[in-house]
Amino acid sequence: MVKPATYWLCIIDSSAGITDDGYMHFLNEQEVFCPYCGEAITLLVDDSVASSSYTEDCSVCCQPMLVHASMDENGEVQSVQVRREDETG
């Protein structure tokens, strides 16, 4: 298995010119399967927050997916879940 690539994300506080929490953060590649078309796609997950939920369009079929990502106490990706935007619950 190929190790996912890691990208740098530097969040700058425009007033001070430093990162907002003093650390450099990463965007981690995570492979998921689109809940609409079933294709494997790669999402970039931000590890600077404990959990996040957002809508992202599938790069294959362009349908809107709800994405929920959570990190463990060390900032490692714990889980990434995607579901159809029209699903309830």
Secondary structure, 3 states (H helix, E strand, C coil): CCCCCEEEECCEECCCCEECCCCCEEEEEEEEECCCCCCEEEEEEECCCCEEEEEEECCCCCCEEEEEEEECCCCCEEEEEEEECCCCC
